[in-house]
Structures are given as C-alpha cells and as structure tokens.
Amino acid sequence: MSPIIRSRNLIFIISVITFLFIFWPRDYGDKKCPLPIMIENKLNSEPGPLVDAIRSTIITDNKGNQKVYLNAKGYITFLNVLKKQHDTMVYNLVKSAEWAFANNSVYSVTLKPQLPPSGDPHDYMSLGRYFWPDPTKPDGLPYIRKDGYPNPEFFTVTDYVYLRQMFREVQNLGFAYFFTRQEKYVEKAMARIKEWFLDEKTKMNPNLNYAGYRKGEASGWKAGVLDFHQVFRMLQAIPLLRYSHLWDSNIEIGLKAWMTEYYNWLTTSKMGRGESRSINNHGTFYDVQALFLLDYLKRYDEAKTFVLQALKTRINNGILPTGQQHYETERPTSWFYSVFNLQGLFLLAERADHYGIDGWNYEGPSGQSIKKAVDFLLPYALNDGEGWPVKNIKGFEMNDYVKILELSYIIYGDDKYLEAIEELRPKTKAEQAAGLKLAKWEDNYLCNIALMSNRLLWTCLY
Ligand SMILES: *[C@@H]1O[C@H](CO)[C@@H](O)[C@H](O)[C@H]1NC(C)=O
C-alpha cells in the first residue's frame, strides 16, 4: 500500500496534532462552551483544494469517482515542516521565558523619577506620546500636540516600559510553562504579578488617572487608557499558569479584586468614558481591553452584550463601504494606524467568536466589514504603497499586515491571501533582518494553530 492519504484524512490528522499540542479545557463556569464560529462555518463545506506541489496523485475509487490525494512526498514534507515550525516556536518561547526569568530587577510604578500631580508614586503615569513643548510659551507649558511625531521624552517616565514588559513577560512565562512544565516559570510569573499589583511597596493603584499626561495639565488624558490594553497578554497566560500546583490562589484573589476596581475605574471615570467614545483605534482597543477584563472576571453575560455592541459601533462607524478606515487614514501615520485598528478589530472578532457571535462576517448597514478593511489595504501592500490615497509619513511596514493576511486566510479561506503572503514574504523577512519587527515564534505558527483549535488568540497580532 503506498502511503497515500486522503485530503479529508489529512485535515483530521492536522486537527488531532493541533489539539494534542494545544487543547486545554477552558473554564466557562457553568456555561456550555460554544463551537467557534470560524470552525462551525467550515463544517458545512468541503475542505478546499491542496496546493499543487503536494496533491499530484489522482486515484479513482471503487465507485468510479476521481479523487485528488496528497502524494507521499507532499505528506512527509508537510509533517517535517510542522515539526520544525513547532520546535522553533518552542525554542524561541523558552528563550524569552529564560530571559524573563533571569531579570531580577524590580518593575514598579514607584521607580519613576517624576511624581504625578497626585503626589502618589503608586499612581501610574505616562506622557502623551505626540505632545511637545509649546514654543510660544516661555516654559513650554502646557504641551501641544504634533500628531505622528513621538516625543522621546515619553520614555523618561518609566511606568509605560515596565508595564508593557511585565505583561509580555508574564505571557511568555505562562506560554513557556504550557509547553515545558517548568515550574520556575510559574514562580516568576507570580512574583511579577504580586510585585506589580499587590505588594504594598511596589503596587500600582487601580487607575490610569495620569496616563497620557500632557505637561502643564492637572491630570492625564483619555488616550492614555490605551497604555493598559495589553493586559490581554497577562490574562491569556493566567489560565495556563493555573494548572500548576504552585499557582497561589491568594494572588488570584488579590488580582481579581484589583481588576474589579480597575474595571470600575475604566467604565466610570471621565478618562475611561472619554476613551470609550473615541471613534478611532482608541475606541476599538478600549472595547478589547474591557472585554478581556470582563472575561477574566467571569462576567460573561455582560461581555456578550458588550461585544455585540462593540462590533456594531466599530465596524459601522470605523469602516467605509470601500473598506477604508477613515479615522485611521486621516492620521499622518495612516498606514500604521490602519493596520493597528485592524488588529483591534481582529481581537474584537475573536472575543465575539468566544461568545458565539460571528464578528468575522458581520456586515454594517452599507456592507462594511472586517474583511473589506483587510482587502482595502491589499493592492497598496502589493504595490509598496503606490497610489495610497492619503498622506503617510511612516512608510508601509508589512510584518503586521502579513500576519493579518495569514489569519484572514485561516478565517476566510480565500486563496488570494496565500498568494499575497507569498509575494510579501521577502519584504517581511527584510524588515525582520533590519530589526524592524521580530518574528519571534517562527512567524505566526503559534497563533495559527491556536486560532484553529481552541481559539485563544494567543499573541497573534503583534
Ligand atoms: C531587566 O529589565 C529592566 C527593565 O526593562 C532593564 O532595565 C534591565 O536592564 C533588565 N535586566 C537584565 C539583567 O536584563
């Protein structure tokens, strides 16, 4: 018998392998876990054709039907690539976890060299990224906005850097624990969470009153709420850490209390309310942040209502029928923000999928959709930005957009995405070589299998 595998069987095998790598029971309280929309949509259709290089065998079955099979070479190539991708991903993941493990510096809001107007070092503070001294004032105060031109002074207040590093490292430790069962990663992640949220000496207060602070003002600015959105990294790692016998439930109790207070701040403070009403990527990422918090707090019914409204608001208002995201294209860094808002929309759709709502295919009243927003960017991506209809001062970086295309292929199954990825790959590799973006986990492998299996959108997008 030649080692010929039917394409259907292949899909089955991929699923089994994927589930073996990734499957993890999720805690839905007493809710039944819904089947991911993306997978449900696919159950009703035949698997698509295999790429030509690996499907060259055609055999007539005993009923006289001709079937295309995966040839032997194609099959072993596939297995080989799968294993290599997996090994590379784990290798890089462990490297980043070791890096996080080895850093014994304190990460804390109390380390910033400048106190916020409250005088409390436990209050988080960050500077408005695009704000500069006003040249018409002797002391430059209050600062004024120059969109698209980041002020390097931003990094003099260290809270932002520590916060993001903490979120990312807890994520890396949690994921590395999942694949290696090294308990030391759990211990380190717990130490970081305690240090940032719970220890009296180093903890952050559960508010962002001085985020996005413009020098010369009395408090922060709503746009600073975006600083916290990467909390999803940590919140996605925690379910993995919980499976360790070392995981300390007191930390979880403390963190839940913290997040409850913070969610209250987010949804009732002037800054939080203001950010929720933002019409561009700030609004999208406000929704993403709130949804991950609601999920962590097990407030599933609220999350479901919230995500439905969020999809409508962000897609109906933020995308034109052409697919142009007009609130992003009016910024000087229009390409960057178009991709960034799409990342937020993908996270929203993933959250929606989580609650049984199909955000991937949701259409606004004039046919606006996430897919249209992806497709709007495609011809310009393939043409080095040629013909891009608006001002753009920061170039056309492709790494993040190609990740969007990978996910789009997995979600929508349209071959045009594969062709585009093939064409754009040399460009993304050149960007990576130039240090623009790190493809840390062998491109999008971890994200792709996660999305195809238990739909945790693990660190997919950036
Ligand atoms: C640990 O992280 C901090 C904050 O980014 C950094 O300043 C420090 O150099 C790091 N330490 C090591 C040993 O890498």
Ligand as a Chemical Component Dictionary entry (heavy atoms), coordinates in Angstrom:
data_LIG
# 
_chem_comp.id                   LIG 
_chem_comp.type                 NON-POLYMER 
_chem_comp.pdbx_formal_charge   0 
_chem_comp.three_letter_code    LIG 
# 
loop_
_chem_comp_atom.comp_id 
_chem_comp_atom.atom_id 
_chem_comp_atom.alt_atom_id 
_chem_comp_atom.type_symbol 
_chem_comp_atom.charge 
_chem_comp_atom.model_Cartn_x 
_chem_comp_atom.model_Cartn_y 
_chem_comp_atom.model_Cartn_z 
_chem_comp_atom.pdbx_ordinal 
LIG C1 C1 C 0 15.543 43.930 33.340 1  
LIG O1 O1 O 0 14.555 44.788 32.802 2  
LIG C2 C2 C 0 14.795 46.144 33.087 3  
LIG C3 C3 C 0 13.590 46.936 32.631 4  
LIG O2 O2 O 0 13.456 46.947 31.270 5  
LIG C4 C4 C 0 16.070 46.600 32.435 6  
LIG O3 O3 O 0 16.321 47.956 32.748 7  
LIG C5 C5 C 0 17.201 45.738 32.939 8  
LIG O4 O4 O 0 18.391 46.063 32.248 9  
LIG C6 C6 C 0 16.896 44.258 32.753 10 
LIG N1 N1 N 0 17.915 43.484 33.393 11 
LIG C7 C7 C 0 18.539 42.491 32.793 12 
LIG C8 C8 C 0 19.540 41.778 33.601 13 
LIG O5 O5 O 0 18.317 42.203 31.620 14 
# 
loop_
_chem_comp_bond.comp_id 
_chem_comp_bond.atom_id_1 
_chem_comp_bond.atom_id_2 
_chem_comp_bond.value_order 
_chem_comp_bond.pdbx_ordinal 
LIG C1 O1 SING 1  
LIG C1 C6 SING 2  
LIG O1 C2 SING 3  
LIG C2 C3 SING 4  
LIG C2 C4 SING 5  
LIG C3 O2 SING 6  
LIG C4 O3 SING 7  
LIG C4 C5 SING 8  
LIG C5 O4 SING 9  
LIG C5 C6 SING 10 
LIG C6 N1 SING 11 
LIG N1 C7 SING 12 
LIG C7 C8 SING 13 
LIG C7 O5 DOUB 14 
# 
